[in-house]
Amino acid sequence: MNFQLLKGKFTLEEIKQLNPLVLALIGDAVYEVFIRTYLVEKNRGLNVHKVHVKTVSYVKAKAQSEYMKIIIDDLEDDEMAIF
């Protein structure tokens, strides 16, 4: 996976000026692709429907909220400002 796709496209100042909801939209999409890739890699026998159902269980808002409770104390100040 090419995680360098957007590297250098935005300055730090430009990123700080983006609406946090835009960042969330992009972040959710990236997170979903990551989860789907992980699930397919670890469960090669799953059919498409089961991959989808498992993915949804990880990426839905309630699940993300639970994950945030776990990592919130580890966030940097700039991350907390967006959160």
PyMOL Python script that loads the backbone (N, CA, C, O; Angstrom):
from pymol import cmd

cmd.read_pdbstr("""\
ATOM      1  N   MET A   1       0.840  -1.170   0.000  1.00  0.00           N
ATOM      2  CA  MET A   1       0.000   0.000   0.000  1.00  0.00           C
ATOM      3  C   MET A   1       0.892   1.242   0.000  1.00  0.00           C
ATOM      4  O   MET A   1       1.874   1.301   0.740  1.00  0.00           O
ATOM      5  N   ASN A   2       0.560   2.209  -0.807  1.00  0.00           N
ATOM      6  CA  ASN A   2       1.367   3.422  -0.895  1.00  0.00           C
ATOM      7  C   ASN A   2       0.846   4.469   0.080  1.00  0.00           C
ATOM      8  O   ASN A   2      -0.106   5.189  -0.220  1.00  0.00           O
ATOM      9  N   PHE A   3       1.478   4.549   1.248  1.00  0.00           N
ATOM     10  CA  PHE A   3       1.056   5.517   2.250  1.00  0.00           C
ATOM     11  C   PHE A   3       1.668   6.892   1.997  1.00  0.00           C
ATOM     12  O   PHE A   3       1.429   7.824   2.765  1.00  0.00           O
ATOM     13  N   GLN A   4       2.443   7.025   0.946  1.00  0.00           N
ATOM     14  CA  GLN A   4       3.078   8.295   0.609  1.00  0.00           C
ATOM     15  C   GLN A   4       2.256   9.084  -0.411  1.00  0.00           C
ATOM     16  O   GLN A   4       2.712  10.116  -0.904  1.00  0.00           O
ATOM     17  N   LEU A   5       1.073   8.617  -0.725  1.00  0.00           N
ATOM     18  CA  LEU A   5       0.235   9.191  -1.771  1.00  0.00           C
ATOM     19  C   LEU A   5       0.051  10.700  -1.632  1.00  0.00           C
ATOM     20  O   LEU A   5       0.123  11.424  -2.625  1.00  0.00           O
ATOM     21  N   LEU A   6      -0.183  11.176  -0.429  1.00  0.00           N
ATOM     22  CA  LEU A   6      -0.430  12.603  -0.215  1.00  0.00           C
ATOM     23  C   LEU A   6       0.755  13.336   0.404  1.00  0.00           C
ATOM     24  O   LEU A   6       0.674  14.534   0.679  1.00  0.00           O
ATOM     25  N   LYS A   7       1.845  12.626   0.622  1.00  0.00           N
ATOM     26  CA  LYS A   7       3.003  13.244   1.261  1.00  0.00           C
ATOM     27  C   LYS A   7       3.469  14.443   0.449  1.00  0.00           C
ATOM     28  O   LYS A   7       3.693  14.345  -0.758  1.00  0.00           O
ATOM     29  N   GLY A   8       3.610  15.567   1.124  1.00  0.00           N
ATOM     30  CA  GLY A   8       4.098  16.777   0.478  1.00  0.00           C
ATOM     31  C   GLY A   8       3.035  17.551  -0.282  1.00  0.00           C
ATOM     32  O   GLY A   8       3.342  18.589  -0.869  1.00  0.00           O
ATOM     33  N   LYS A   9       1.792  17.078  -0.290  1.00  0.00           N
ATOM     34  CA  LYS A   9       0.724  17.772  -1.022  1.00  0.00           C
ATOM     35  C   LYS A   9       0.197  18.972  -0.248  1.00  0.00           C
ATOM     36  O   LYS A   9      -0.274  19.940  -0.844  1.00  0.00           O
ATOM     37  N   PHE A  10       0.274  18.912   1.069  1.00  0.00           N
ATOM     38  CA  PHE A  10      -0.219  19.981   1.926  1.00  0.00           C
ATOM     39  C   PHE A  10       0.876  20.388   2.899  1.00  0.00           C
ATOM     40  O   PHE A  10       1.625  19.546   3.395  1.00  0.00           O
ATOM     41  N   THR A  11       0.961  21.680   3.166  1.00  0.00           N
ATOM     42  CA  THR A  11       1.853  22.130   4.231  1.00  0.00           C
ATOM     43  C   THR A  11       1.139  21.899   5.561  1.00  0.00           C
ATOM     44  O   THR A  11      -0.070  21.673   5.595  1.00  0.00           O
ATOM     45  N   LEU A  12       1.892  21.956   6.646  1.00  0.00           N
ATOM     46  CA  LEU A  12       1.295  21.798   7.967  1.00  0.00           C
ATOM     47  C   LEU A  12       0.252  22.887   8.208  1.00  0.00           C
ATOM     48  O   LEU A  12      -0.804  22.623   8.783  1.00  0.00           O
ATOM     49  N   GLU A  13       0.545  24.090   7.774  1.00  0.00           N
ATOM     50  CA  GLU A  13      -0.413  25.193   7.927  1.00  0.00           C
ATOM     51  C   GLU A  13      -1.694  24.931   7.140  1.00  0.00           C
ATOM     52  O   GLU A  13      -2.789  25.200   7.634  1.00  0.00           O
ATOM     53  N   GLU A  14      -1.567  24.410   5.927  1.00  0.00           N
ATOM     54  CA  GLU A  14      -2.755  24.094   5.122  1.00  0.00           C
ATOM     55  C   GLU A  14      -3.593  23.003   5.790  1.00  0.00           C
ATOM     56  O   GLU A  14      -4.823  23.057   5.781  1.00  0.00           O
ATOM     57  N   ILE A  15      -2.920  22.030   6.358  1.00  0.00           N
ATOM     58  CA  ILE A  15      -3.634  20.954   7.053  1.00  0.00           C
ATOM     59  C   ILE A  15      -4.382  21.512   8.254  1.00  0.00           C
ATOM     60  O   ILE A  15      -5.531  21.143   8.497  1.00  0.00           O
ATOM     61  N   LYS A  16      -3.737  22.400   9.009  1.00  0.00           N
ATOM     62  CA  LYS A  16      -4.378  22.996  10.188  1.00  0.00           C
ATOM     63  C   LYS A  16      -5.596  23.829   9.815  1.00  0.00           C
ATOM     64  O   LYS A  16      -6.488  24.021  10.643  1.00  0.00           O
ATOM     65  N   GLN A  17      -5.648  24.323   8.593  1.00  0.00           N
ATOM     66  CA  GLN A  17      -6.768  25.154   8.149  1.00  0.00           C
ATOM     67  C   GLN A  17      -7.940  24.326   7.620  1.00  0.00           C
ATOM     68  O   GLN A  17      -9.029  24.860   7.411  1.00  0.00           O
ATOM     69  N   LEU A  18      -7.727  23.045   7.404  1.00  0.00           N
ATOM     70  CA  LEU A  18      -8.807  22.193   6.908  1.00  0.00           C
ATOM     71  C   LEU A  18      -9.869  21.999   7.991  1.00  0.00           C
ATOM     72  O   LEU A  18      -9.559  21.939   9.181  1.00  0.00           O
ATOM     73  N   ASN A  19     -11.101  21.905   7.563  1.00  0.00           N
ATOM     74  CA  ASN A  19     -12.203  21.621   8.463  1.00  0.00           C
ATOM     75  C   ASN A  19     -11.975  20.235   9.078  1.00  0.00           C
ATOM     76  O   ASN A  19     -11.710  19.282   8.345  1.00  0.00           O
ATOM     77  N   PRO A  20     -12.072  20.104  10.405  1.00  0.00           N
ATOM     78  CA  PRO A  20     -11.878  18.792  11.031  1.00  0.00           C
ATOM     79  C   PRO A  20     -12.800  17.708  10.474  1.00  0.00           C
ATOM     80  O   PRO A  20     -12.443  16.530  10.474  1.00  0.00           O
ATOM     81  N   LEU A  21     -13.987  18.101  10.000  1.00  0.00           N
ATOM     82  CA  LEU A  21     -14.891  17.105   9.414  1.00  0.00           C
ATOM     83  C   LEU A  21     -14.342  16.560   8.097  1.00  0.00           C
ATOM     84  O   LEU A  21     -14.572  15.399   7.759  1.00  0.00           O
ATOM     85  N   VAL A  22     -13.615  17.399   7.354  1.00  0.00           N
ATOM     86  CA  VAL A  22     -12.967  16.935   6.122  1.00  0.00           C
ATOM     87  C   VAL A  22     -11.871  15.933   6.480  1.00  0.00           C
ATOM     88  O   VAL A  22     -11.732  14.895   5.834  1.00  0.00           O
ATOM     89  N   LEU A  23     -11.101  16.254   7.509  1.00  0.00           N
ATOM     90  CA  LEU A  23     -10.059  15.326   7.959  1.00  0.00           C
ATOM     91  C   LEU A  23     -10.679  14.010   8.430  1.00  0.00           C
ATOM     92  O   LEU A  23     -10.139  12.937   8.163  1.00  0.00           O
ATOM     93  N   ALA A  24     -11.805  14.095   9.128  1.00  0.00           N
ATOM     94  CA  ALA A  24     -12.488  12.886   9.594  1.00  0.00           C
ATOM     95  C   ALA A  24     -12.979  12.046   8.424  1.00  0.00           C
ATOM     96  O   ALA A  24     -12.883  10.819   8.451  1.00  0.00           O
ATOM     97  N   LEU A  25     -13.502  12.702   7.401  1.00  0.00           N
ATOM     98  CA  LEU A  25     -13.983  11.992   6.213  1.00  0.00           C
ATOM     99  C   LEU A  25     -12.853  11.201   5.559  1.00  0.00           C
ATOM    100  O   LEU A  25     -13.015  10.029   5.217  1.00  0.00           O
ATOM    101  N   ILE A  26     -11.719  11.852   5.392  1.00  0.00           N
ATOM    102  CA  ILE A  26     -10.563  11.186   4.788  1.00  0.00           C
ATOM    103  C   ILE A  26     -10.034  10.100   5.725  1.00  0.00           C
ATOM    104  O   ILE A  26      -9.709   8.995   5.292  1.00  0.00           O
ATOM    105  N   GLY A  27      -9.954  10.430   7.005  1.00  0.00           N
ATOM    106  CA  GLY A  27      -9.468   9.459   7.982  1.00  0.00           C
ATOM    107  C   GLY A  27     -10.328   8.211   8.043  1.00  0.00           C
ATOM    108  O   GLY A  27      -9.810   7.098   8.130  1.00  0.00           O
ATOM    109  N   ASP A  28     -11.645   8.394   7.998  1.00  0.00           N
ATOM    110  CA  ASP A  28     -12.549   7.239   8.011  1.00  0.00           C
ATOM    111  C   ASP A  28     -12.330   6.348   6.793  1.00  0.00           C
ATOM    112  O   ASP A  28     -12.342   5.122   6.899  1.00  0.00           O
ATOM    113  N   ALA A  29     -12.130   6.971   5.644  1.00  0.00           N
ATOM    114  CA  ALA A  29     -11.912   6.190   4.414  1.00  0.00           C
ATOM    115  C   ALA A  29     -10.609   5.403   4.499  1.00  0.00           C
ATOM    116  O   ALA A  29     -10.566   4.224   4.145  1.00  0.00           O
ATOM    117  N   VAL A  30      -9.554   6.051   4.965  1.00  0.00           N
ATOM    118  CA  VAL A  30      -8.254   5.384   5.099  1.00  0.00           C
ATOM    119  C   VAL A  30      -8.355   4.250   6.118  1.00  0.00           C
ATOM    120  O   VAL A  30      -7.852   3.150   5.886  1.00  0.00           O
ATOM    121  N   TYR A  31      -9.007   4.524   7.245  1.00  0.00           N
ATOM    122  CA  TYR A  31      -9.169   3.514   8.290  1.00  0.00           C
ATOM    123  C   TYR A  31      -9.943   2.304   7.765  1.00  0.00           C
ATOM    124  O   TYR A  31      -9.590   1.161   8.055  1.00  0.00           O
ATOM    125  N   GLU A  32     -10.998   2.563   6.994  1.00  0.00           N
ATOM    126  CA  GLU A  32     -11.792   1.458   6.452  1.00  0.00           C
ATOM    127  C   GLU A  32     -10.971   0.596   5.492  1.00  0.00           C
ATOM    128  O   GLU A  32     -11.066  -0.631   5.528  1.00  0.00           O
ATOM    129  N   VAL A  33     -10.174   1.224   4.642  1.00  0.00           N
ATOM    130  CA  VAL A  33      -9.319   0.454   3.723  1.00  0.00           C
ATOM    131  C   VAL A  33      -8.307  -0.364   4.520  1.00  0.00           C
ATOM    132  O   VAL A  33      -8.046  -1.523   4.195  1.00  0.00           O
ATOM    133  N   PHE A  34      -7.741   0.236   5.557  1.00  0.00           N
ATOM    134  CA  PHE A  34      -6.788  -0.479   6.404  1.00  0.00           C
ATOM    135  C   PHE A  34      -7.454  -1.705   7.038  1.00  0.00           C
ATOM    136  O   PHE A  34      -6.893  -2.800   7.009  1.00  0.00           O
ATOM    137  N   ILE A  35      -8.644  -1.522   7.608  1.00  0.00           N
ATOM    138  CA  ILE A  35      -9.350  -2.627   8.264  1.00  0.00           C
ATOM    139  C   ILE A  35      -9.709  -3.718   7.260  1.00  0.00           C
ATOM    140  O   ILE A  35      -9.517  -4.901   7.542  1.00  0.00           O
ATOM    141  N   ARG A  36     -10.225  -3.339   6.094  1.00  0.00           N
ATOM    142  CA  ARG A  36     -10.574  -4.339   5.074  1.00  0.00           C
ATOM    143  C   ARG A  36      -9.334  -5.140   4.659  1.00  0.00           C
ATOM    144  O   ARG A  36      -9.386  -6.365   4.544  1.00  0.00           O
ATOM    145  N   THR A  37      -8.230  -4.438   4.440  1.00  0.00           N
ATOM    146  CA  THR A  37      -6.987  -5.105   4.047  1.00  0.00           C
ATOM    147  C   THR A  37      -6.530  -6.067   5.138  1.00  0.00           C
ATOM    148  O   THR A  37      -6.150  -7.203   4.854  1.00  0.00           O
ATOM    149  N   TYR A  38      -6.569  -5.608   6.381  1.00  0.00           N
ATOM    150  CA  TYR A  38      -6.179  -6.446   7.515  1.00  0.00           C
ATOM    151  C   TYR A  38      -7.052  -7.697   7.595  1.00  0.00           C
ATOM    152  O   TYR A  38      -6.543  -8.808   7.743  1.00  0.00           O
ATOM    153  N   LEU A  39      -8.368  -7.511   7.497  1.00  0.00           N
ATOM    154  CA  LEU A  39      -9.285  -8.651   7.606  1.00  0.00           C
ATOM    155  C   LEU A  39      -9.090  -9.662   6.488  1.00  0.00           C
ATOM    156  O   LEU A  39      -9.119 -10.869   6.729  1.00  0.00           O
ATOM    157  N   VAL A  40      -8.891  -9.183   5.275  1.00  0.00           N
ATOM    158  CA  VAL A  40      -8.664 -10.098   4.149  1.00  0.00           C
ATOM    159  C   VAL A  40      -7.348 -10.846   4.338  1.00  0.00           C
ATOM    160  O   VAL A  40      -7.260 -12.043   4.065  1.00  0.00           O
ATOM    161  N   GLU A  41      -6.327 -10.129   4.807  1.00  0.00           N
ATOM    162  CA  GLU A  41      -5.023 -10.761   5.022  1.00  0.00           C
ATOM    163  C   GLU A  41      -5.104 -11.845   6.098  1.00  0.00           C
ATOM    164  O   GLU A  41      -4.513 -12.915   5.945  1.00  0.00           O
ATOM    165  N   LYS A  42      -5.827 -11.576   7.178  1.00  0.00           N
ATOM    166  CA  LYS A  42      -5.897 -12.510   8.303  1.00  0.00           C
ATOM    167  C   LYS A  42      -6.976 -13.579   8.144  1.00  0.00           C
ATOM    168  O   LYS A  42      -6.947 -14.600   8.830  1.00  0.00           O
ATOM    169  N   ASN A  43      -7.927 -13.344   7.239  1.00  0.00           N
ATOM    170  CA  ASN A  43      -9.059 -14.263   7.067  1.00  0.00           C
ATOM    171  C   ASN A  43      -9.308 -14.499   5.590  1.00  0.00           C
ATOM    172  O   ASN A  43     -10.363 -14.135   5.072  1.00  0.00           O
ATOM    173  N   ARG A  44      -8.365 -15.093   4.920  1.00  0.00           N
ATOM    174  CA  ARG A  44      -8.433 -15.227   3.458  1.00  0.00           C
ATOM    175  C   ARG A  44      -9.643 -16.017   2.970  1.00  0.00           C
ATOM    176  O   ARG A  44     -10.021 -15.895   1.804  1.00  0.00           O
ATOM    177  N   GLY A  45     -10.254 -16.816   3.827  1.00  0.00           N
ATOM    178  CA  GLY A  45     -11.392 -17.616   3.406  1.00  0.00           C
ATOM    179  C   GLY A  45     -12.741 -16.927   3.534  1.00  0.00           C
ATOM    180  O   GLY A  45     -13.758 -17.482   3.120  1.00  0.00           O
ATOM    181  N   LEU A  46     -12.764 -15.722   4.103  1.00  0.00           N
ATOM    182  CA  LEU A  46     -14.046 -15.035   4.286  1.00  0.00           C
ATOM    183  C   LEU A  46     -14.630 -14.583   2.957  1.00  0.00           C
ATOM    184  O   LEU A  46     -13.914 -14.125   2.067  1.00  0.00           O
ATOM    185  N   ASN A  47     -15.946 -14.722   2.842  1.00  0.00           N
ATOM    186  CA  ASN A  47     -16.589 -14.198   1.640  1.00  0.00           C
ATOM    187  C   ASN A  47     -16.779 -12.683   1.782  1.00  0.00           C
ATOM    188  O   ASN A  47     -16.571 -12.122   2.857  1.00  0.00           O
ATOM    189  N   VAL A  48     -17.166 -12.047   0.713  1.00  0.00           N
ATOM    190  CA  VAL A  48     -17.274 -10.585   0.680  1.00  0.00           C
ATOM    191  C   VAL A  48     -18.240 -10.072   1.746  1.00  0.00           C
ATOM    192  O   VAL A  48     -17.958  -9.082   2.421  1.00  0.00           O
ATOM    193  N   HIS A  49     -19.363 -10.739   1.893  1.00  0.00           N
ATOM    194  CA  HIS A  49     -20.354 -10.285   2.880  1.00  0.00           C
ATOM    195  C   HIS A  49     -19.773 -10.311   4.291  1.00  0.00           C
ATOM    196  O   HIS A  49     -19.962  -9.367   5.058  1.00  0.00           O
ATOM    197  N   LYS A  50     -19.071 -11.382   4.634  1.00  0.00           N
ATOM    198  CA  LYS A  50     -18.495 -11.486   5.977  1.00  0.00           C
ATOM    199  C   LYS A  50     -17.391 -10.456   6.192  1.00  0.00           C
ATOM    200  O   LYS A  50     -17.264  -9.908   7.287  1.00  0.00           O
ATOM    201  N   VAL A  51     -16.597 -10.189   5.169  1.00  0.00           N
ATOM    202  CA  VAL A  51     -15.579  -9.134   5.280  1.00  0.00           C
ATOM    203  C   VAL A  51     -16.272  -7.801   5.539  1.00  0.00           C
ATOM    204  O   VAL A  51     -15.838  -7.023   6.389  1.00  0.00           O
ATOM    205  N   HIS A  52     -17.347  -7.544   4.806  1.00  0.00           N
ATOM    206  CA  HIS A  52     -18.085  -6.291   4.984  1.00  0.00           C
ATOM    207  C   HIS A  52     -18.646  -6.174   6.403  1.00  0.00           C
ATOM    208  O   HIS A  52     -18.499  -5.136   7.048  1.00  0.00           O
ATOM    209  N   VAL A  53     -19.286  -7.234   6.885  1.00  0.00           N
ATOM    210  CA  VAL A  53     -19.893  -7.209   8.218  1.00  0.00           C
ATOM    211  C   VAL A  53     -18.831  -6.991   9.289  1.00  0.00           C
ATOM    212  O   VAL A  53     -19.020  -6.180  10.196  1.00  0.00           O
ATOM    213  N   LYS A  54     -17.712  -7.711   9.189  1.00  0.00           N
ATOM    214  CA  LYS A  54     -16.627  -7.535  10.157  1.00  0.00           C
ATOM    215  C   LYS A  54     -16.048  -6.123  10.077  1.00  0.00           C
ATOM    216  O   LYS A  54     -15.751  -5.511  11.103  1.00  0.00           O
ATOM    217  N   THR A  55     -15.889  -5.608   8.859  1.00  0.00           N
ATOM    218  CA  THR A  55     -15.368  -4.252   8.685  1.00  0.00           C
ATOM    219  C   THR A  55     -16.267  -3.245   9.375  1.00  0.00           C
ATOM    220  O   THR A  55     -15.790  -2.383  10.113  1.00  0.00           O
ATOM    221  N   VAL A  56     -17.559  -3.350   9.140  1.00  0.00           N
ATOM    222  CA  VAL A  56     -18.513  -2.416   9.752  1.00  0.00           C
ATOM    223  C   VAL A  56     -18.409  -2.458  11.273  1.00  0.00           C
ATOM    224  O   VAL A  56     -18.518  -1.421  11.928  1.00  0.00           O
ATOM    225  N   SER A  57     -18.200  -3.638  11.840  1.00  0.00           N
ATOM    226  CA  SER A  57     -18.106  -3.737  13.298  1.00  0.00           C
ATOM    227  C   SER A  57     -16.905  -2.970  13.850  1.00  0.00           C
ATOM    228  O   SER A  57     -16.925  -2.538  15.002  1.00  0.00           O
ATOM    229  N   TYR A  58     -15.867  -2.797  13.045  1.00  0.00           N
ATOM    230  CA  TYR A  58     -14.686  -2.042  13.460  1.00  0.00           C
ATOM    231  C   TYR A  58     -14.795  -0.549  13.166  1.00  0.00           C
ATOM    232  O   TYR A  58     -14.306   0.271  13.943  1.00  0.00           O
ATOM    233  N   VAL A  59     -15.426  -0.192  12.065  1.00  0.00           N
ATOM    234  CA  VAL A  59     -15.365   1.210  11.619  1.00  0.00           C
ATOM    235  C   VAL A  59     -16.581   2.040  12.005  1.00  0.00           C
ATOM    236  O   VAL A  59     -16.564   3.257  11.826  1.00  0.00           O
ATOM    237  N   LYS A  60     -17.627   1.428  12.525  1.00  0.00           N
ATOM    238  CA  LYS A  60     -18.803   2.210  12.899  1.00  0.00           C
ATOM    239  C   LYS A  60     -18.446   3.175  14.035  1.00  0.00           C
ATOM    240  O   LYS A  60     -17.484   2.964  14.773  1.00  0.00           O
ATOM    241  N   ALA A  61     -19.236   4.223  14.152  1.00  0.00           N
ATOM    242  CA  ALA A  61     -18.948   5.293  15.109  1.00  0.00           C
ATOM    243  C   ALA A  61     -18.815   4.778  16.539  1.00  0.00           C
ATOM    244  O   ALA A  61     -17.923   5.214  17.268  1.00  0.00           O
ATOM    245  N   LYS A  62     -19.676   3.867  16.948  1.00  0.00           N
ATOM    246  CA  LYS A  62     -19.612   3.343  18.316  1.00  0.00           C
ATOM    247  C   LYS A  62     -18.276   2.654  18.582  1.00  0.00           C
ATOM    248  O   LYS A  62     -17.680   2.844  19.643  1.00  0.00           O
ATOM    249  N   ALA A  63     -17.808   1.867  17.639  1.00  0.00           N
ATOM    250  CA  ALA A  63     -16.524   1.182  17.810  1.00  0.00           C
ATOM    251  C   ALA A  63     -15.381   2.189  17.875  1.00  0.00           C
ATOM    252  O   ALA A  63     -14.489   2.068  18.715  1.00  0.00           O
ATOM    253  N   GLN A  64     -15.407   3.186  16.987  1.00  0.00           N
ATOM    254  CA  GLN A  64     -14.354   4.200  16.998  1.00  0.00           C
ATOM    255  C   GLN A  64     -14.362   4.972  18.317  1.00  0.00           C
ATOM    256  O   GLN A  64     -13.303   5.330  18.832  1.00  0.00           O
ATOM    257  N   SER A  65     -15.544   5.229  18.860  1.00  0.00           N
ATOM    258  CA  SER A  65     -15.651   5.910  20.145  1.00  0.00           C
ATOM    259  C   SER A  65     -15.001   5.085  21.256  1.00  0.00           C
ATOM    260  O   SER A  65     -14.314   5.628  22.122  1.00  0.00           O
ATOM    261  N   GLU A  66     -15.220   3.786  21.224  1.00  0.00           N
ATOM    262  CA  GLU A  66     -14.609   2.903  22.223  1.00  0.00           C
ATOM    263  C   GLU A  66     -13.086   2.889  22.088  1.00  0.00           C
ATOM    264  O   GLU A  66     -12.376   2.895  23.094  1.00  0.00           O
ATOM    265  N   TYR A  67     -12.582   2.870  20.861  1.00  0.00           N
ATOM    266  CA  TYR A  67     -11.129   2.899  20.649  1.00  0.00           C
ATOM    267  C   TYR A  67     -10.536   4.207  21.164  1.00  0.00           C
ATOM    268  O   TYR A  67      -9.447   4.222  21.739  1.00  0.00           O
ATOM    269  N   MET A  68     -11.265   5.307  20.950  1.00  0.00           N
ATOM    270  CA  MET A  68     -10.770   6.607  21.412  1.00  0.00           C
ATOM    271  C   MET A  68     -10.633   6.639  22.929  1.00  0.00           C
ATOM    272  O   MET A  68      -9.694   7.237  23.455  1.00  0.00           O
ATOM    273  N   LYS A  69     -11.562   6.000  23.633  1.00  0.00           N
ATOM    274  CA  LYS A  69     -11.477   5.943  25.093  1.00  0.00           C
ATOM    275  C   LYS A  69     -10.176   5.271  25.534  1.00  0.00           C
ATOM    276  O   LYS A  69      -9.613   5.606  26.576  1.00  0.00           O
ATOM    277  N   ILE A  70      -9.714   4.330  24.737  1.00  0.00           N
ATOM    278  CA  ILE A  70      -8.491   3.599  25.071  1.00  0.00           C
ATOM    279  C   ILE A  70      -7.250   4.452  24.827  1.00  0.00           C
ATOM    280  O   ILE A  70      -6.305   4.402  25.614  1.00  0.00           O
ATOM    281  N   ILE A  71      -7.240   5.236  23.745  1.00  0.00           N
ATOM    282  CA  ILE A  71      -6.013   5.949  23.364  1.00  0.00           C
ATOM    283  C   ILE A  71      -6.012   7.436  23.704  1.00  0.00           C
ATOM    284  O   ILE A  71      -5.012   8.114  23.467  1.00  0.00           O
ATOM    285  N   ILE A  72      -7.100   7.956  24.248  1.00  0.00           N
ATOM    286  CA  ILE A  72      -7.218   9.405  24.419  1.00  0.00           C
ATOM    287  C   ILE A  72      -6.084   9.996  25.259  1.00  0.00           C
ATOM    288  O   ILE A  72      -5.631  11.107  24.981  1.00  0.00           O
ATOM    289  N   ASP A  73      -5.625   9.283  26.266  1.00  0.00           N
ATOM    290  CA  ASP A  73      -4.548   9.801  27.115  1.00  0.00           C
ATOM    291  C   ASP A  73      -3.206   9.857  26.397  1.00  0.00           C
ATOM    292  O   ASP A  73      -2.276  10.501  26.880  1.00  0.00           O
ATOM    293  N   ASP A  74      -3.094   9.199  25.263  1.00  0.00           N
ATOM    294  CA  ASP A  74      -1.845   9.176  24.508  1.00  0.00           C
ATOM    295  C   ASP A  74      -1.814  10.188  23.364  1.00  0.00           C
ATOM    296  O   ASP A  74      -0.803  10.302  22.671  1.00  0.00           O
ATOM    297  N   LEU A  75      -2.907  10.924  23.158  1.00  0.00           N
ATOM    298  CA  LEU A  75      -2.952  11.884  22.056  1.00  0.00           C
ATOM    299  C   LEU A  75      -2.072  13.094  22.345  1.00  0.00           C
ATOM    300  O   LEU A  75      -1.950  13.533  23.489  1.00  0.00           O
ATOM    301  N   GLU A  76      -1.470  13.617  21.302  1.00  0.00           N
ATOM    302  CA  GLU A  76      -0.680  14.842  21.394  1.00  0.00           C
ATOM    303  C   GLU A  76      -1.636  16.039  21.448  1.00  0.00           C
ATOM    304  O   GLU A  76      -2.821  15.902  21.141  1.00  0.00           O
ATOM    305  N   ASP A  77      -1.125  17.203  21.834  1.00  0.00           N
ATOM    306  CA  ASP A  77      -1.959  18.402  21.933  1.00  0.00           C
ATOM    307  C   ASP A  77      -2.641  18.748  20.617  1.00  0.00           C
ATOM    308  O   ASP A  77      -3.821  19.101  20.603  1.00  0.00           O
ATOM    309  N   ASP A  78      -1.903  18.648  19.504  1.00  0.00           N
ATOM    310  CA  ASP A  78      -2.502  18.985  18.210  1.00  0.00           C
ATOM    311  C   ASP A  78      -3.585  17.981  17.814  1.00  0.00           C
ATOM    312  O   ASP A  78      -4.544  18.341  17.132  1.00  0.00           O
ATOM    313  N   GLU A  79      -3.434  16.730  18.237  1.00  0.00           N
ATOM    314  CA  GLU A  79      -4.466  15.729  17.971  1.00  0.00           C
ATOM    315  C   GLU A  79      -5.706  16.003  18.823  1.00  0.00           C
ATOM    316  O   GLU A  79      -6.834  15.866  18.351  1.00  0.00           O
ATOM    317  N   MET A  80      -5.490  16.386  20.071  1.00  0.00           N
ATOM    318  CA  MET A  80      -6.615  16.712  20.953  1.00  0.00           C
ATOM    319  C   MET A  80      -7.376  17.933  20.443  1.00  0.00           C
ATOM    320  O   MET A  80      -8.596  18.012  20.593  1.00  0.00           O
ATOM    321  N   ALA A  81      -6.669  18.876  19.849  1.00  0.00           N
ATOM    322  CA  ALA A  81      -7.323  20.078  19.319  1.00  0.00           C
ATOM    323  C   ALA A  81      -8.311  19.720  18.218  1.00  0.00           C
ATOM    324  O   ALA A  81      -9.343  20.374  18.071  1.00  0.00           O
ATOM    325  N   ILE A  82      -8.001  18.692  17.447  1.00  0.00           N
ATOM    326  CA  ILE A  82      -8.896  18.254  16.375  1.00  0.00           C
ATOM    327  C   ILE A  82     -10.001  17.374  16.941  1.00  0.00           C
ATOM    328  O   ILE A  82     -11.151  17.456  16.510  1.00  0.00           O
ATOM    329  N   PHE A  83      -9.649  16.533  17.910  1.00  0.00           N
ATOM    330  CA  PHE A  83     -10.619  15.613  18.496  1.00  0.00           C
ATOM    331  C   PHE A  83     -11.667  16.394  19.252  1.00  0.00           C
ATOM    332  O   PHE A  83     -12.583  15.804  19.825  1.00  0.00           O
TER     333      PHE A  83
END
""", "prot")
cmd.dss("prot")
cmd.show_as("cartoon", "prot")
cmd.util.cbc("prot")
cmd.orient("prot")
